[in-house]
Amino acid sequence: MTAWNPDTYLRFESERTRPASELLARVPLDAPSLVYDLGCGPGNSTRLIAQRWPTARLVGVDRSPDMLRRATQSGVAAEWLEADIAEWQPAEPPGLIFSNATLQWLPNHSALFDRFMEVLPTGGALAVQMPRNFTSASHTIIQHVVETGPWAERLMPLKDFNPVARPEDYYARLADRAESIDVWETEYVHVLRGEDAVYHWIKGTALTPYLDALAGRELDDFVTQLKERLGAAYRRRANGVTLFPFRRLFLVALKGGA
């Protein structure tokens, strides 16, 4: 099981939380009584939900014990549930299923999104944000280093390099069950500070399974290759910042009647 590090993830807390805020702003619900935050991580997105609907019952769901331990220390008034989202079922129908930057880790999105819409009551909402930057330099560099190193046979099965479909594919999948669908993309240009900034960004997310699978000299060689290639693709500017374009897909689906 991948060991997620809350400190590494929260190194860029503002940039990682902003998409959750922008997704939440487009959810057309007045007062959902029960909200599930799938892939809640350290609770940064759950905090936003609590601020919008302070009387709602909130349940943060994550597979990582380390992330959930940090979430319990966040002060957010929520229940925290350790569970694999691929197999998760709500104990009762939720008014909102919210997921920020998590579902890109799961396969078979057709079945996954069908299941989410099935458990929602009429008038309930599904709100999802996923990175869709898997053809960007950061990810093609990861793919190249994984595929061409002595570790290729072990690392290749760990992750689908392009798991998120096109916006129109999600629209088509949800259209028969949704009263309305709001789907859009945003490309952020993150202004990152510090040395090897893009490496440290992806170290907290996309690189995690690979770094967990390596050790010793092999791990050092893997990281060295990545830093060299990332540094060439994303050059640090004279003022010390690195610009990191990052595209994300958003969707909000409101379930219609039978």
Phi, psi and omega per residue, in radians:
M1 nan 2.329 -3.115
T2 -1.114 2.349 3.139
A3 -1.672 1.783 -3.127
W4 -1.443 2.359 -3.092
N5 -1.853 1.933 -3.113
P6 -1.032 -0.656 -3.112
D7 -1.136 -0.740 3.112
T8 -1.125 -0.765 -3.131
Y9 -1.082 -0.748 -3.047
L10 -1.456 0.057 3.059
R11 -1.019 -0.559 3.101
F12 -2.055 0.882 -3.011
E13 -1.033 -0.780 -3.094
S14 -1.064 -0.791 -3.118
E15 -1.190 -0.610 -3.121
R16 -1.342 -0.474 -3.100
T17 -1.499 -0.480 -3.097
R18 -0.950 -0.821 3.125
P19 -1.062 -0.613 3.103
A20 -1.098 -0.703 3.117
S21 -1.126 -0.731 -3.114
E22 -1.261 -0.557 3.034
L23 -1.177 -0.817 -3.099
L24 -1.058 -0.619 -3.111
A25 -1.115 -0.370 -3.098
R26 -1.725 0.082 3.132
V27 -1.413 2.065 -3.011
P28 -1.561 0.914 3.130
L29 -2.039 2.467 3.140
D30 -1.464 -0.886 -3.038
A31 -2.707 1.268 3.085
P32 -1.115 2.412 -3.095
S33 -1.439 -0.481 -3.103
L34 -2.396 2.181 -3.138
V35 -2.205 2.266 3.016
Y36 -1.815 2.246 3.057
D37 -1.830 1.752 -3.060
L38 -1.486 2.180 -3.037
G39 1.310 0.828 -3.014
C40 -1.188 -0.330 -3.133
G41 1.002 -2.370 -3.091
P42 -1.422 0.136 3.052
G43 1.664 0.135 -3.117
N44 -1.167 -0.682 3.091
S45 -1.311 -0.614 3.121
T46 -1.091 -0.616 3.104
R47 -1.057 -0.720 3.122
L48 -1.094 -0.722 3.127
I49 -1.108 -0.742 3.131
A50 -1.105 -0.624 3.137
Q51 -1.214 -0.607 -3.140
R52 -1.327 -0.731 -3.095
W53 -2.201 1.377 -3.031
P54 -1.142 -0.318 3.139
T55 -1.698 -0.044 -3.127
A56 -1.299 2.618 2.973
R57 -1.454 2.169 -3.077
L58 -1.974 2.380 3.060
V59 -2.233 2.012 3.063
G60 -1.615 2.233 -3.072
V61 -2.038 2.241 3.089
D62 -2.675 2.680 -3.140
R63 -1.526 -0.300 -3.023
S64 -1.617 2.040 3.060
P65 -1.055 -0.626 -3.135
D66 -1.148 -0.748 3.102
M67 -1.112 -0.736 -3.123
L68 -1.175 -0.605 3.075
R69 -1.079 -0.726 3.097
R70 -1.164 -0.661 3.137
A71 -1.085 -0.687 -3.135
T72 -1.149 -0.368 3.124
Q73 -1.603 -0.008 -3.017
S74 -1.349 -0.318 -3.076
G75 1.474 0.003 3.117
V76 -1.311 2.316 -3.140
A77 -1.393 1.469 -3.098
A78 -2.530 2.799 2.949
E79 -1.581 2.520 -3.100
W80 -2.089 2.182 -3.021
L81 -2.139 2.138 3.058
E82 -1.493 2.035 -3.096
A83 -2.826 2.712 3.055
D84 -1.538 2.043 -3.084
I85 -1.055 -0.497 3.135
A86 -1.063 -0.423 -3.122
E87 -2.077 0.027 -3.035
W88 -1.167 2.442 2.990
Q89 -2.332 2.342 -3.139
P90 -1.228 2.571 3.118
A91 -1.215 -0.464 3.075
E92 -2.632 2.788 -3.055
P93 -1.065 2.212 -3.131
P94 -1.564 2.646 3.007
G95 -1.322 -0.504 -3.122
L96 -2.556 2.300 2.900
I97 -1.862 2.067 -3.058
F98 -2.066 2.362 3.122
S99 -2.584 2.071 -3.117
N100 -1.960 1.991 3.022
A101 0.983 0.866 -3.128
T102 -2.323 -0.758 -2.957
L103 -1.201 -0.247 3.065
Q104 -1.146 -0.239 3.109
W105 -1.485 -0.143 -3.035
L106 -1.906 2.534 3.119
P107 -1.505 3.067 2.975
N108 0.937 1.069 -3.103
H109 -1.123 -0.485 3.117
S110 -1.035 -0.897 3.135
A111 -1.181 -0.652 -3.102
L112 -1.114 -0.852 -3.114
F113 -1.232 -0.586 3.028
D114 -1.024 -0.750 -3.118
R115 -1.150 -0.709 3.122
F116 -1.096 -0.778 -3.138
M117 -1.167 -0.552 -3.134
E118 -1.132 -0.672 -3.058
V119 -1.469 -0.210 3.107
L120 -1.340 2.452 2.995
P121 -1.355 2.902 3.029
T122 -0.989 2.283 -3.094
G123 1.577 -0.155 3.072
G124 -1.339 2.872 -3.049
A125 -2.263 2.570 2.997
L126 -2.001 2.144 -3.135
A127 -2.198 2.126 -3.001
V128 -2.376 2.398 2.946
Q129 -2.208 2.305 3.112
M130 -2.406 2.429 2.977
P131 -1.023 2.446 3.011
R132 -2.334 0.947 -3.120
N133 -2.047 0.518 -2.975
F134 -1.339 -0.128 3.006
T135 -1.807 0.109 3.115
S136 -1.320 2.930 -3.076
A137 -1.035 -0.679 -3.097
S138 -1.016 -0.731 -3.088
H139 -1.459 -0.586 3.076
T140 -1.184 -0.529 3.052
I141 -1.177 -0.792 3.065
I142 -0.981 -0.842 -3.109
Q143 -1.037 -0.760 -3.127
H144 -1.109 -0.813 -3.111
V145 -1.137 -0.694 3.102
V146 -1.097 -0.792 -3.009
E147 -1.335 -0.427 -3.006
T148 -1.840 -0.053 -3.123
G149 -1.634 3.001 3.121
P150 -1.151 -0.196 -3.128
W151 -1.617 0.028 -2.971
A152 -0.942 -0.799 -3.058
E153 -1.078 -0.602 -3.131
R154 -1.433 -0.627 -3.022
L155 -1.505 -0.528 -3.056
M156 -0.964 -0.697 -3.104
P157 -1.311 -0.075 -2.973
L158 -1.340 -0.386 -3.040
K159 -2.770 2.408 2.942
D160 -1.266 2.210 -3.053
F161 -1.330 -0.250 -3.135
N162 -2.538 1.252 -2.957
P163 -1.480 -0.263 -3.006
V164 -1.750 2.248 -3.095
A165 -1.394 -3.104 3.128
R166 -1.314 2.691 3.110
P167 -0.942 -0.727 -3.106
E168 -1.148 -0.443 3.094
D169 -1.219 -0.690 3.100
Y170 -1.214 -0.659 3.079
Y171 -1.033 -0.843 -3.125
A172 -1.066 -0.646 -3.099
R173 -1.200 -0.602 -3.019
L174 -1.693 -0.240 -2.942
A175 -1.019 -0.667 -3.072
D176 -1.194 -0.394 -3.073
R177 -1.899 -0.149 -3.015
A178 -1.822 2.408 3.014
E179 -1.283 -0.628 3.088
S180 -2.618 2.606 3.098
I181 -2.350 2.187 3.061
D182 -1.961 2.000 -3.108
V183 -2.330 2.352 -3.098
W184 -2.738 2.936 3.054
E185 -2.216 2.602 3.042
T186 -2.328 2.328 2.987
E187 -1.854 1.905 3.067
Y188 -1.403 2.659 2.940
V189 -2.070 1.641 -3.084
H190 -1.294 2.400 3.093
V191 -1.774 1.774 -3.034
L192 -1.778 2.504 -3.123
R193 -2.014 2.619 3.088
G194 1.810 2.923 -3.132
E195 -1.308 2.484 3.131
D196 0.916 0.782 -3.006
A197 -1.109 -0.747 -3.118
V198 -1.180 -0.676 3.054
Y199 -1.003 -0.799 -3.107
H200 -1.181 -0.529 3.058
W201 -1.117 -0.953 -3.058
I202 -1.289 -0.324 3.060
K203 -1.065 -0.558 -3.121
G204 -1.443 -0.118 -3.096
T205 -2.418 -1.549 -2.959
A206 -1.053 -0.562 -3.087
L207 -1.444 -0.284 -2.951
T208 -0.920 -0.838 -3.126
P209 -1.080 -0.608 -3.103
Y210 -1.291 -0.741 3.131
L211 -1.123 -0.599 3.107
D212 -1.169 -0.465 -3.047
A213 -1.533 -0.125 -3.088
L214 -2.051 2.824 3.126
A215 -2.701 2.837 3.003
G216 1.066 -2.463 -3.084
R217 -1.084 -0.611 -3.134
E218 -1.111 -0.754 3.099
L219 -1.109 -0.758 3.123
D220 -1.039 -0.769 -3.138
D221 -1.120 -0.721 3.135
F222 -1.067 -0.835 -3.115
V223 -1.154 -0.710 3.139
T224 -1.053 -0.796 3.123
Q225 -1.074 -0.762 -3.141
L226 -1.085 -0.835 -3.099
K227 -1.084 -0.694 3.138
E228 -1.109 -0.809 -3.100
R229 -1.241 -0.713 3.114
L230 -1.155 -0.667 3.122
G231 -1.117 -0.589 3.101
A232 -1.288 -0.617 -3.104
A233 -1.392 -0.595 -3.112
Y234 -2.162 1.539 -3.029
R235 -1.382 2.377 3.090
R236 -1.271 2.286 -3.066
R237 -1.408 2.944 -3.095
A238 -1.052 -0.497 -3.139
N239 -1.500 0.090 3.034
G240 1.617 0.013 -3.111
V241 -1.820 2.753 3.052
T242 -2.154 2.264 3.090
L243 -1.557 2.293 -3.042
F244 -2.262 1.624 3.079
P245 -1.125 2.435 -3.037
F246 -2.615 1.973 -3.119
R247 -1.629 2.415 3.125
R248 -2.312 2.540 3.071
L249 -1.790 2.387 3.126
F250 -2.168 2.498 2.962
L251 -2.620 2.514 3.041
V252 -2.299 2.058 -3.130
A253 -2.048 2.205 3.093
L254 -1.760 2.124 -3.042
K255 -1.282 2.326 3.109
G256 -1.603 -3.115 3.117
G257 -1.333 2.928 -3.112
A258 -1.165 nan nan
